[in-house]
Amino acid sequence: MAEIKHSEITKEAPRTPNVEVKGSALGYTKSSVAESVKKDNALVSKEEADGAKPCTLIDTTASLQSTSGTLRGMGTKDPNLAVDGKGSVSEPYTLVDTKEGLETALKTLKSVSKEGPNLAVDGEGVDYSRRGTLSLLAVATRDHVFLFDMIKLGQVVFDRGLREILEDPTREKLMFDCREDSDILWHNHHVKLDGVLDIQILQVMYSNRDNSDLSPFGQKRCAIAPCEKVFSLLHCLVHYTDVVTSIKINKSVGSFFFLSTKKWMDRPLPADMIKYACVEVSTLFGLYEKMKMSNEDMRRLKTASSRYADLKRSLTVRRFDEFEKNGYLPLHIIPPKGYVGFSDYQSNKGTECTGCKRRFPREAFTYTQLRKGEQKCRVCRKVKNEIDVQSNREDNWARDCSDDSAVYYSTDENEDYPYW
């Protein structure tokens, strides 16, 4: 393998002109990361972890101007992720919070080649859906991350040109589980997301590349494909990359924000939140390069991603229950192998599922379900079963606690058994 020189792959973080930058360094040391490495995950060997360099986040702030910084991380074996000569992940970022900075950022994004994908998108906010608030929108190129402050800039971000980029079907954009992003963008900001390649869908296709077809229905009543689980970004990073720092950040910061999403409304944004937002979007390029498949499969992915993006935003009313939000791939999302579309039999027509409210051919349901008006698709039956199992467990726990409270023991030393 040819030797790669440091100068060939080191990228300088773009600087905003006439900006006075003040910063502080935060990060993980090699010892803290090495302690988090597990052998069974096979992320990196102990020797590699011991020899890793400290990672640093350069967080910058500047008054009345956009800010720039560089996110640096631990060593990686994945050549598709940006690395410097010392084997560290390097992701320059720009926090866009002024109209002047917005114009510069949009000009850069519009100049990115459409032959890609060369863009990745991810949003953050509170109660992230049509009923919530979009706080930060991250749009990344392959060597830079732009963080659009939606609290400070608002709708002007889309009106000045970002809507055009997000709605362009010819400009492919990597995302991870775009369903809620699409929902909040359409219903709150009138942006109809298009041109998405969803990495969560790609992971399902990639993991089943040698298995039977994922087509949602056969021609016999209820002969439908098994329920496929969908996984988190952290799961994909653990199993498909060696980026130790990205995993470390996701574990330490991601779990915190899951419990405290209102922190996304804080201004100025804390350094660890900027770090998390950059990692969430920048790692999508490496995952895509790792799992990308044939041209035909990529066309299937684009069709599936389009359906994924429309899944929740197309609902007139959302219920936000377990049938909408669960860990399974909805049916009728990925086209059958060898096709880039769906047949009439697999179209969104027919009888409504009482769970997810989507429509399927009557063959998807049993006669008993249809007669009782309780028809559910295969995924919703799976979810309903899990709900019932959990409910039974809770009832058993409550009954056991009630029985325990009724037990008392005799004070007679000659008796060694309880009374009820």
Phi, psi and chi 1 to 4 in degrees:
 res  aa     phi    psi   chi1   chi2   chi3   chi4
   1 MET       -  134.4  179.8 -179.6  -64.2      -
   2 ALA   -66.6  143.9      -      -      -      -
   3 GLU   -73.2  133.1 -179.3 -179.3   -2.0      -
   4 ILE   -98.7  121.8  -58.7  176.9      -      -
   5 LYS   -80.1  151.1  -62.9 -179.1  179.9  178.7
   6 HIS   -58.0  -41.2  173.3   73.8      -      -
   7 SER   -67.3  -20.2   59.6      -      -      -
   8 GLU   -79.2  -22.7  -66.5  176.1  -15.3      -
   9 ILE  -123.6   -3.9   54.4  178.2      -      -
  10 THR   -78.7  131.5  -59.2      -      -      -
  11 LYS  -116.6  131.1  -60.3 -177.3 -177.0  -66.3
  12 GLU   -83.0  137.8  -69.7  -67.9  -32.1      -
  13 ALA   -70.2  128.9      -      -      -      -
  14 PRO   -60.2  140.8  -20.8   31.1      -      -
  15 ARG  -109.1  137.7  -61.9  -66.7 -180.0 -175.3
  16 THR   -81.0  126.6  -56.7      -      -      -
  17 PRO   -64.2  147.9   20.9  -31.2      -      -
  18 ASN    56.9   37.1  -56.9  -38.0      -      -
  19 VAL  -116.3  127.1  177.6      -      -      -
  20 GLU   -85.7  116.9  179.1 -177.1    1.1      -
  21 VAL  -107.0  130.9  178.2      -      -      -
  22 LYS  -123.1  136.6  -62.0  178.8 -178.3  179.3
  23 GLY  -145.4  170.1      -      -      -      -
  24 SER  -141.4  150.2   61.1      -      -      -
  25 ALA  -103.0  129.2      -      -      -      -
  26 LEU  -131.2  152.6  -60.3  170.8      -      -
  27 GLY   171.3 -173.0      -      -      -      -
  28 TYR  -107.4  142.2  -60.5  103.9      -      -
  29 THR   -91.6  167.4   63.1      -      -      -
  30 LYS   -62.3  -32.8   70.0  171.9 -174.7  179.4
  31 SER   -69.5  -39.8   59.0      -      -      -
  32 SER   -67.3  -35.2   64.3      -      -      -
  33 VAL   -75.4  -40.3  175.6      -      -      -
  34 ALA   -61.1  -34.9      -      -      -      -
  35 GLU   -66.6  -26.5  -70.3  174.0   -2.2      -
  36 SER   -86.0   -7.3   69.6      -      -      -
  37 VAL   -77.4  130.9  175.4      -      -      -
  38 LYS  -112.3  137.0  -63.2 -178.0  179.4 -179.9
  39 LYS   -63.4  -39.3  -68.4 -178.0  179.7  179.9
  40 ASP   -68.9  -22.7   54.6  -11.5      -      -
  41 ASN   -80.8  -16.4  -77.7  -21.5      -      -
  42 ALA    52.0   43.5      -      -      -      -
  43 LEU   -75.5  -46.5  -60.0  179.7      -      -
  44 VAL  -162.2  148.1   63.5      -      -      -
  45 SER   -71.3  160.5   66.1      -      -      -
  46 LYS   -62.5  -38.1 -176.2  177.6 -175.7  -60.8
  47 GLU   -63.7  -39.7  -69.0   75.4   15.8      -
  48 GLU   -67.3  -40.4  -70.7  171.4  -42.3      -
  49 ALA   -64.9  -40.6      -      -      -      -
  50 ASP   -63.8  -30.2  -70.5  -20.1      -      -
  51 GLY   -93.9    4.9      -      -      -      -
  52 ALA   -74.3  153.0      -      -      -      -
  53 LYS   -89.5  155.5  -57.7  -63.9 -177.2 -178.0
  54 PRO   -61.2  145.8  -19.5   30.0      -      -
  55 CYS  -107.0  146.1   58.5      -      -      -
  56 THR  -135.4  139.3  -54.3      -      -      -
  57 LEU  -105.1  119.8  169.7   69.5      -      -
  58 ILE   -92.4  105.0  -53.5  -60.9      -      -
  59 ASP  -100.8  129.2  173.4   44.1      -      -
  60 THR  -123.9  148.8   60.3      -      -      -
  61 THR  -135.5  148.8   56.5      -      -      -
  62 ALA  -150.7  141.8      -      -      -      -
  63 SER   -79.4  135.6   58.9      -      -      -
  64 LEU    60.7   12.1  -56.5  179.2      -      -
  65 GLN  -137.7  160.9  -67.0  -76.9  -11.3      -
  66 SER   -67.0  155.3  -62.5      -      -      -
  67 THR  -115.8  153.8   61.3      -      -      -
  68 SER  -128.0  151.3  -63.1      -      -      -
  69 GLY  -159.3 -178.0      -      -      -      -
  70 THR  -134.2  125.0  -59.0      -      -      -
  71 LEU   -93.7  119.1  179.7   67.0      -      -
  72 ARG  -118.1  148.8  -55.8 -177.2   64.5   81.5
  73 GLY  -143.3 -167.9      -      -      -      -
  74 MET   -76.9  171.9  -66.5  -74.7  -66.6      -
  75 GLY   -64.2  153.8      -      -      -      -
  76 THR  -138.4  147.7  173.5      -      -      -
  77 LYS   -95.5   -7.4  -65.9  179.0  179.2  178.5
  78 ASP   -85.0  111.7 -166.0  -25.5      -      -
  79 PRO   -70.3  -10.4   29.0  -35.9      -      -
  80 ASN   -85.3   -8.7  -60.8  -56.1      -      -
  81 LEU   -97.8  147.7  -64.3  177.0      -      -
  82 ALA   -65.0  127.6      -      -      -      -
  83 VAL  -135.4  153.0  -64.8      -      -      -
  84 ASP  -100.1 -175.7   62.7   17.7      -      -
  85 GLY   -65.9  -17.8      -      -      -      -
  86 LYS   -96.9    5.9  -63.2 -179.1 -179.4  179.4
  87 GLY    81.2   25.6      -      -      -      -
  88 SER  -104.6  142.6  -63.0      -      -      -
  89 VAL   -69.4  131.5  177.3      -      -      -
  90 SER  -129.5  115.4 -179.1      -      -      -
  91 GLU  -128.1   96.3  -77.1  -59.0  -25.7      -
  92 PRO   -64.5  146.4  -15.6   28.8      -      -
  93 TYR  -139.7  157.7   71.9   87.4      -      -
  94 THR  -130.2  123.4  -61.1      -      -      -
  95 LEU   -87.2  111.9  179.7   59.9      -      -
  96 VAL   -96.4  108.0 -176.5      -      -      -
  97 ASP  -135.2   13.2   54.5    5.2      -      -
  98 THR  -133.1  159.6   67.4      -      -      -
  99 LYS   -67.3  -32.0  -68.2 -176.9  179.6  179.6
 100 GLU   -66.0  -45.5  -65.4   78.9    8.4      -
 101 GLY   -65.9  -31.1      -      -      -      -
 102 LEU   -63.5  -44.4  175.3   61.6      -      -
 103 GLU   -61.1  -42.7  -63.9  -61.1  -30.0      -
 104 THR   -64.2  -44.0  -57.9      -      -      -
 105 ALA   -63.5  -45.0      -      -      -      -
 106 LEU   -66.4  -36.4  -67.9  176.0      -      -
 107 LYS   -62.2  -40.9 -177.0  178.3  180.0  179.8
 108 THR   -66.1  -44.7  -59.5      -      -      -
 109 LEU   -65.8  -38.0  -68.5  175.0      -      -
 110 LYS   -68.6  -23.4  -71.2  179.7 -180.0  179.4
 111 SER   -83.1   -9.2   67.5      -      -      -
 112 VAL   -69.0  137.2  173.6      -      -      -
 113 SER   -61.1  141.2  172.4      -      -      -
 114 LYS   -78.6  -14.1  -69.1 -173.5  177.4 -177.6
 115 GLU   -79.9   99.9  -63.5 -179.2    6.2      -
 116 GLY  -146.3 -134.6      -      -      -      -
 117 PRO   -76.9  139.3   27.2  -33.5      -      -
 118 ASN  -121.4    9.6  -69.8  -44.9      -      -
 119 LEU  -130.1  149.8  -66.6  178.5      -      -
 120 ALA  -136.5  145.1      -      -      -      -
 121 VAL  -132.9  141.3  179.5      -      -      -
 122 ASP  -156.5  141.4 -175.2   51.3      -      -
 123 GLY  -116.7  157.6      -      -      -      -
 124 GLU  -134.8  148.4  -54.9  -68.0   -9.3      -
 125 GLY   179.6 -169.0      -      -      -      -
 126 VAL  -104.2  130.9  179.1      -      -      -
 127 ASP    49.3   59.3 -165.6    6.6      -      -
 128 TYR   -65.3   93.7 -161.8   65.1      -      -
 129 SER  -177.7 -172.6   64.3      -      -      -
 130 ARG   -62.1  -23.1   68.0  179.3   70.2  177.2
 131 ARG   -92.0    1.5   67.2 -179.8 -178.7 -176.9
 132 GLY  -113.0 -156.7      -      -      -      -
 133 THR  -130.9  131.7  -57.3      -      -      -
 134 LEU   -85.6  118.4  175.9   61.7      -      -
 135 SER  -100.2  -41.4  168.8      -      -      -
 136 LEU  -143.0  133.4 -170.3   73.5      -      -
 137 LEU  -120.1  117.1 -172.2   63.5      -      -
 138 ALA   -98.5  125.7      -      -      -      -
 139 VAL  -125.4  120.1 -177.3      -      -      -
 140 ALA  -115.3  142.4      -      -      -      -
 141 THR   -94.2 -173.2   67.0      -      -      -
 142 ARG   -75.5   -8.6  -73.1 -175.6  176.4  -94.8
 143 ASP  -137.5    9.9   56.0   10.6      -      -
 144 HIS  -156.6  147.7 -161.5   87.9      -      -
 145 VAL  -118.8  127.1  179.5      -      -      -
 146 PHE  -104.8  123.5  -67.1   95.6      -      -
 147 LEU  -107.5  106.0  -57.6  174.0      -      -
 148 PHE   -87.6  118.8  -65.8   91.5      -      -
 149 ASP   -80.8   99.6 -168.6  -26.9      -      -
 150 MET   -73.4  -23.1  -62.0  -58.0  -60.1      -
 151 ILE   -69.8  -41.1  -58.9  -59.9      -      -
 152 LYS   -82.7  -37.1  -70.5 -173.2  176.9 -178.8
 153 LEU   -97.9  -36.3  -65.2  176.1      -      -
 154 GLY    68.1 -146.9      -      -      -      -
 155 GLN   -63.9  -20.3 -169.6   65.9   19.0      -
 156 VAL   -59.9  -26.4   69.4      -      -      -
 157 VAL   -57.8  -42.5  171.6      -      -      -
 158 PHE   -82.2  -37.1  -56.3  111.6      -      -
 159 ASP   -66.8  -29.0  -64.5  -19.3      -      -
 160 ARG   -82.4   -9.1  -68.6  -72.7 -177.6   87.8
 161 GLY   148.1  -15.1      -      -      -      -
 162 LEU   -71.4  -29.3 -169.0   56.0      -      -
 163 ARG   -59.0  -43.1  175.5 -174.8  -74.1  104.8
 164 GLU   -59.0  -39.9  176.9 -174.0  -15.0      -
 165 ILE   -69.6  -45.3  -65.8  173.3      -      -
 166 LEU   -71.0  -28.2  -64.1  177.0      -      -
 167 GLU   -92.5   -8.1  -68.5 -174.9  -15.6      -
 168 ASP   -72.4  112.5 -172.0   -9.4      -      -
 169 PRO   -71.6  -17.0   26.0  -33.8      -      -
 170 THR   -88.6  -11.2   65.4      -      -      -
 171 ARG  -102.3   99.7 -168.9 -177.6  -68.9  -84.3
 172 GLU   -70.4  136.5  -65.2  177.3  -21.9      -
 173 LYS  -129.2  125.8  -63.8  162.3  -78.1  -74.9
 174 LEU   -79.2  135.1  -60.7 -179.3      -      -
 175 MET  -142.6  167.0  -60.1 -173.3   72.4      -
 176 PHE  -126.4  111.7 -165.9   95.0      -      -
 177 ASP    53.9   77.9 -168.1   -2.3      -      -
 178 CYS   -81.3    3.7   64.0      -      -      -
 179 ARG   -61.9  -49.7  -68.5  173.4  -68.5  179.4
 180 GLU   -73.6  -34.9  -62.2  -64.8   -1.0      -
 181 ASP   -58.1  -47.7  -61.6  -83.9      -      -
 182 SER   -62.7  -38.5 -179.8      -      -      -
 183 ASP   -64.9  -48.1 -171.3   54.3      -      -
 184 ILE   -72.9  -34.5 -164.4  171.3      -      -
 185 LEU   -67.2  -40.5  -74.1  171.8      -      -
 186 TRP   -74.8  -50.3  174.7 -117.1      -      -
 187 HIS   -79.6  -25.4  -69.8  -84.7      -      -
 188 ASN  -105.5  -22.9  -66.5    6.0      -      -
 189 HIS  -131.0    3.5  -59.3  -79.0      -      -
 190 HIS    58.0   39.2  -48.8  -67.1      -      -
 191 VAL  -114.5  117.4  176.0      -      -      -
 192 LYS   -96.3   98.5 -165.7  168.0 -174.2  178.6
 193 LEU   -59.7  135.0 -168.5   63.2      -      -
 194 ASP  -150.6  165.5 -157.6   -6.1      -      -
 195 GLY    73.7   27.6      -      -      -      -
 196 VAL   -87.3  141.3  174.4      -      -      -
 197 LEU  -118.1  106.7  -63.5  179.3      -      -
 198 ASP   -88.3  121.3 -162.8  -68.9      -      -
 199 ILE   -69.4  -30.5  -58.7  -60.3      -      -
 200 GLN   -63.8  -40.0 -170.1  176.1   61.6      -
 201 ILE   -68.4  -41.0  -64.0  -67.0      -      -
 202 LEU   -59.8  -37.8  178.3   58.0      -      -
 203 GLN   -63.1  -38.8 -171.4  -83.5  -31.1      -
 204 VAL   -64.5  -44.7  174.8      -      -      -
 205 MET   -65.0  -42.1  -65.1  174.5   60.5      -
 206 TYR   -65.6  -42.8 -177.4   77.2      -      -
 207 SER   -70.7  -18.4   61.7      -      -      -
 208 ASN  -111.0   18.4  -73.8  -83.8      -      -
 209 ARG   -62.6  -28.5   61.4 -167.3 -177.9  -80.0
 210 ASP  -105.0    6.0  -61.9  -36.3      -      -
 211 ASN   -99.8 -176.4  -62.7  -18.4      -      -
 212 SER   -67.2  168.4   58.5      -      -      -
 213 ASP   -60.6  144.1 -163.4   -1.5      -      -
 214 LEU   -94.8   12.9  -74.9  173.3      -      -
 215 SER   -58.6  139.6   56.7      -      -      -
 216 PRO   -71.6  -26.2   22.3  -30.8      -      -
 217 PHE  -137.3  149.2  -72.1   97.6      -      -
 218 GLY   -97.2 -169.7      -      -      -      -
 219 GLN   -93.9   -4.7  -67.4  -64.5  -40.0      -
 220 LYS   -98.2  154.2  -64.8 -178.0  178.8  179.7
 221 ARG   -57.1  124.3 -179.2  173.9  -64.3  -85.4
 222 CYS    65.3   13.0  -65.1      -      -      -
 223 ALA   -86.3   79.8      -      -      -      -
 224 ILE  -118.8  159.4   50.4 -178.5      -      -
 225 ALA   -66.0  154.7      -      -      -      -
 226 PRO   -60.9  155.9  -20.0   30.9      -      -
 227 CYS   -69.6  130.0  -62.5      -      -      -
 228 GLU  -101.6  130.7  -72.0  -72.4  -24.9      -
 229 LYS   -79.0  148.8  -76.2 -167.4  173.5 -176.0
 230 VAL  -112.0  146.9  -69.9      -      -      -
 231 PHE  -117.0  165.2  -64.0   99.0      -      -
 232 SER   -80.3  167.5   66.7      -      -      -
 233 LEU   -62.0  -40.0  176.3   59.3      -      -
 234 LEU   -59.9  -42.8  176.3   58.3      -      -
 235 HIS   -58.5  -44.4  172.9   95.1      -      -
 236 CYS   -66.6  -39.3  -67.2      -      -      -
 237 LEU   -63.1  -41.1  -71.6  174.2      -      -
 238 VAL   -63.9  -41.4  169.1      -      -      -
 239 HIS   -92.6  -19.5  -73.0   81.9      -      -
 240 TYR  -122.3   -3.7  -62.3  106.0      -      -
 241 THR  -136.1  171.4   74.7      -      -      -
 242 ASP  -114.9   21.9  -65.5  -49.4      -      -
 243 VAL   -81.1   91.1 -170.2      -      -      -
 244 VAL   -63.9  -41.0  179.2      -      -      -
 245 THR   -64.9  -41.6  -63.4      -      -      -
 246 SER   -59.0  -42.0  -61.9      -      -      -
 247 ILE   -67.9  -41.1  -63.2  169.7      -      -
 248 LYS   -61.0  -45.0 -179.9   71.2  174.8  179.9
 249 ILE   -63.9  -45.2  -67.1  171.9      -      -
 250 ASN   -61.3  -41.6 -120.6  -45.6      -      -
 251 LYS   -67.6  -45.8  -76.0 -177.4  176.5  178.3
 252 SER   -79.5  -39.0   61.1      -      -      -
 253 VAL   -93.7  -40.3 -176.1      -      -      -
 254 GLY   -60.8  -43.5      -      -      -      -
 255 SER   -64.1  -32.4   58.7      -      -      -
 256 PHE   -67.6  -44.8  169.4   73.7      -      -
 257 PHE   -70.7  -27.0  -70.1  136.0      -      -
 258 PHE   -62.0  -33.8 -179.1   76.5      -      -
 259 LEU   -90.6  -20.2  -61.7  175.2      -      -
 260 SER  -135.1   59.2  -50.4      -      -      -
 261 THR   -65.9  -19.1   56.1      -      -      -
 262 LYS   -64.9  -15.3  -70.1 -176.3  178.5  179.6
 263 LYS   -62.3  -21.9  -64.1  -71.1  -70.1 -178.4
 264 TRP   -68.0  -12.7  -74.5  112.2      -      -
 265 MET   -89.3   -8.8  -55.7  -59.6  -70.7      -
 266 ASP   -67.7  140.6  -68.7   -9.0      -      -
 267 ARG  -137.6  134.4  -67.6  -62.7 -178.5  -86.8
 268 PRO   -70.5  155.1   27.6  -35.6      -      -
 269 LEU   -66.5  130.4  -79.0  168.1      -      -
 270 PRO   -63.3  155.6  -20.9   32.7      -      -
 271 ALA   -60.3  -37.6      -      -      -      -
 272 ASP   -70.1  -27.0   55.4   -6.2      -      -
 273 MET   -74.0  -38.2  -60.5  178.6   75.8      -
 274 ILE   -63.2  -41.8  -68.8  176.5      -      -
 275 LYS   -60.9  -45.4  175.1  167.4   35.7  177.0
 276 TYR   -62.9  -45.9  175.3   80.4      -      -
 277 ALA   -62.0  -39.0      -      -      -      -
 278 CYS   -66.3  -43.5  -72.3      -      -      -
 279 VAL   -66.1  -41.7  169.3      -      -      -
 280 GLU   -54.6  -39.4  -77.8  -88.8  -80.9      -
 281 VAL   -96.1  -35.4   69.0      -      -      -
 282 SER   -73.1  -27.4   62.2      -      -      -
 283 THR   -75.0  -10.9   51.1      -      -      -
 284 LEU   -66.0  -30.8  -62.1 -177.0      -      -
 285 PHE   -64.9  -43.7  -67.3  108.2      -      -
 286 GLY   -64.7  -40.3      -      -      -      -
 287 LEU   -64.9  -39.5  -71.1  171.8      -      -
 288 TYR   -63.3  -46.9  172.6   80.5      -      -
 289 GLU   -64.0  -32.2  -63.6  -63.1  -22.5      -
 290 LYS   -70.9  -36.9  175.4   68.4  176.2 -179.5
 291 MET  -109.6   -2.1  -64.4 -173.5  -72.6      -
 292 LYS   -61.3  147.8   67.8  179.0  179.7 -179.7
 293 MET  -120.9 -156.5  -56.3  163.7   70.9      -
 294 SER   -68.3  164.8   66.8      -      -      -
 295 ASN   -59.2  -39.4  -69.2  -24.0      -      -
 296 GLU   -63.9  -42.3  179.8 -176.4  -69.0      -
 297 ASP   -67.0  -33.4  -73.9  -34.0      -      -
 298 MET   -67.7  -32.1  -69.6  -62.0   97.4      -
 299 ARG   -69.1  -38.4  -70.2 -166.6  -67.5  -89.2
 300 ARG   -61.9  -39.7  -69.0  173.2   61.9 -138.6
 301 LEU   -62.8  -40.8  172.8   63.7      -      -
 302 LYS   -65.0  -40.8 -167.5  165.2 -174.1  177.0
 303 THR   -63.1  -45.5  -60.8      -      -      -
 304 ALA   -63.8  -40.7      -      -      -      -
 305 SER   -65.3  -36.2  -60.5      -      -      -
 306 SER   -64.3  -41.8  178.0      -      -      -
 307 ARG   -67.1  -37.5  -74.6 -151.3  169.6 -163.5
 308 TYR   -62.4  -43.6 -141.9   37.4      -      -
 309 ALA   -65.2  -31.2      -      -      -      -
 310 ASP   -88.5   -7.7 -162.6   48.6      -      -
 311 LEU   -60.7  -48.4 -164.9   63.7      -      -
 312 LYS   -97.0  -33.2  -67.5 -177.5  178.4  179.7
 313 ARG   -68.0  -23.2   75.6  178.9  174.6 -158.7
 314 SER   -78.5  -12.2   62.8      -      -      -
 315 LEU   -74.0  128.1  -64.5  173.3      -      -
 316 THR   -65.6  -42.8  -56.2      -      -      -
 317 VAL  -130.3  132.9  177.8      -      -      -
 318 ARG  -105.6  146.9  -71.5 -166.8   57.6 -176.4
 319 ARG  -107.0  -18.7  -63.3  179.9  -60.9  171.1
 320 PHE    55.6   40.0  -60.3   94.9      -      -
 321 ASP  -106.3 -172.4   57.9    9.3      -      -
 322 GLU   -65.7  -24.4  -67.5   89.1  -15.1      -
 323 PHE   -76.2  -22.3  -62.7  112.2      -      -
 324 GLU   -89.3  -38.1  -87.3 -168.7   19.7      -
 325 LYS  -121.9  102.5  -53.1 -176.9   72.7  172.1
 326 ASN  -151.2  179.1   54.8   73.1      -      -
 327 GLY   -94.3   25.5      -      -      -      -
 328 TYR  -120.3  148.9  -64.8   98.9      -      -
 329 LEU   -72.5  124.6  176.2   71.1      -      -
 330 PRO   -62.3  151.7  -20.9   33.0      -      -
 331 LEU   -70.5  161.3  -60.3  177.1      -      -
 332 HIS    65.5   35.2  -84.7 -169.6      -      -
 333 ILE  -109.1  -52.5  -64.2  -63.3      -      -
 334 ILE   -95.5  124.9  -58.2  176.0      -      -
 335 PRO   -63.4  156.1  -19.5   31.9      -      -
 336 PRO   -60.3  154.1  -19.6   31.1      -      -
 337 LYS   -60.8  137.4  -70.7 -177.3  179.0  179.6
 338 GLY    90.3   -3.0      -      -      -      -
 339 TYR  -129.4  154.3  -61.7   87.6      -      -
 340 VAL  -114.0    8.1  -66.2      -      -      -
 341 GLY  -145.5 -170.4      -      -      -      -
 342 PHE  -117.5  150.1  -68.2   90.3      -      -
 343 SER   -79.5  170.4   66.5      -      -      -
 344 ASP   -59.9  -33.5  -68.7  -21.3      -      -
 345 TYR   -64.3  -27.0 -176.1   79.8      -      -
 346 GLN  -105.1   16.5  -61.8  162.0  -26.0      -
 347 SER   -78.6  167.5   63.3      -      -      -
 348 ASN   -83.9   57.4  -67.8  -36.9      -      -
 349 LYS  -130.8  160.0  -59.9  176.6 -178.2  178.7
 350 GLY   119.7 -142.8      -      -      -      -
 351 THR   -90.3  138.8  -55.6      -      -      -
 352 GLU   -78.5  132.3 -176.1 -178.8   77.6      -
 353 CYS   -73.0  132.2  169.1      -      -      -
 354 THR   -75.4   -7.5   58.4      -      -      -
 355 GLY   -91.0  -73.1      -      -      -      -
 356 CYS   -84.1   -9.7   61.1      -      -      -
 357 LYS    68.7   16.0  -59.8  -58.4 -179.2 -179.1
 358 ARG   -91.4  161.6  -61.5  175.9   67.5 -149.0
 359 ARG  -104.5  140.0  -66.7 -173.4  175.9  -84.8
 360 PHE  -139.0  159.5  -58.8   94.3      -      -
 361 PRO   -59.1  149.1  -23.2   33.9      -      -
 362 ARG   -57.8  -25.2  -70.5  179.4   63.7   84.3
 363 GLU   -63.2  -13.5  -73.0   79.9    1.5      -
 364 ALA   -76.5  -12.8      -      -      -      -
 365 PHE  -121.7  156.7  -47.2  108.6      -      -
 366 THR   -83.5  160.6   65.2      -      -      -
 367 TYR   -60.1  -38.2  -70.3  115.7      -      -
 368 THR   -63.9  -44.3  -58.4      -      -      -
 369 GLN   -60.8  -45.4  -70.6  176.9  -28.8      -
 370 LEU   -65.4  -38.8  -67.7  169.1      -      -
 371 ARG   -65.4  -38.5 -172.9  175.8   64.1 -106.5
 372 LYS   -85.7   -8.6  -67.5 -177.9  176.7 -179.5
 373 GLY    71.3   27.9      -      -      -      -
 374 GLU  -118.8   30.6  -60.8  175.3   -8.7      -
 375 GLN   -68.3  132.8   63.4  -84.6    4.4      -
 376 LYS  -134.9  142.3  -72.8 -177.4  174.8   59.7
 377 CYS   -69.0  172.1   67.8      -      -      -
 378 ARG   -60.0  -41.6  176.6   66.3  178.1  -89.1
 379 VAL   -66.0  -43.8  170.3      -      -      -
 380 CYS   -67.8  -31.9  -71.3      -      -      -
 381 ARG   -66.2  -38.4  -69.8 -156.0  -59.8  -86.7
 382 LYS   -63.4  -45.3 -178.4   78.3  171.1  178.1
 383 VAL   -64.5  -43.7  171.7      -      -      -
 384 LYS   -61.1  -39.4  178.6   63.4  165.0   59.4
 385 ASN   -62.2  -42.2  179.7   67.1      -      -
 386 GLU   -67.0  -36.6  -67.8  179.6   -9.2      -
 387 ILE   -63.3  -43.6  -66.3  173.2      -      -
 388 ASP   -65.1  -40.6  -68.7  -17.5      -      -
 389 VAL   -62.2  -44.7  169.0      -      -      -
 390 GLN   -64.8  -39.9 -179.9   62.2   25.3      -
 391 SER   -63.0  -41.0  177.3      -      -      -
 392 ASN   -64.0  -39.5  -70.7  -24.4      -      -
 393 ARG   -61.5  -44.9  -73.1  174.3  178.7  169.1
 394 GLU   -64.6  -38.2  -67.6  174.0   -2.2      -
 395 ASP   -64.0  -40.5  -70.2  -16.9      -      -
 396 ASN   -65.2  -41.4  -69.8  -24.0      -      -
 397 TRP   -62.7  -43.1  -67.8  -25.2      -      -
 398 ALA   -64.4  -40.3      -      -      -      -
 399 ARG   -66.9  -40.7 -175.7  165.5   54.3 -107.1
 400 ASP   -63.1  -41.4  -69.9  -16.5      -      -
 401 CYS   -64.7  -39.5  -68.9      -      -      -
 402 SER   -64.6  -40.7  176.1      -      -      -
 403 ASP   -65.9  -39.8  -69.2  -17.3      -      -
 404 ASP   -63.2  -36.7  -70.0  -16.8      -      -
 405 SER   -69.0  -20.1   63.3      -      -      -
 406 ALA   -89.6   -2.3      -      -      -      -
 407 VAL   -90.6  133.3  176.2      -      -      -
 408 TYR  -139.9  160.1   64.9   91.9      -      -
 409 TYR  -114.2  143.2  -70.5   85.0      -      -
 410 SER   -71.8  146.1  170.3      -      -      -
 411 THR   -85.1   -2.7   56.3      -      -      -
 412 ASP   -71.9  119.7 -169.8  -20.5      -      -
 413 GLU   -65.3  -19.2  -65.1 -179.3   -3.3      -
 414 ASN   -83.9  -10.2  -65.3  -36.4      -      -
 415 GLU  -108.4  131.7  -61.9 -175.9    7.2      -
 416 ASP  -121.8   25.6   56.2   -0.6      -      -
 417 TYR  -130.6  152.0   55.9   88.3      -      -
 418 PRO   -80.1  158.4   31.1  -35.6      -      -
 419 TYR  -107.3  147.5  -74.0   84.1      -      -
 420 TRP  -117.1      -  -77.8  -92.3      -      -
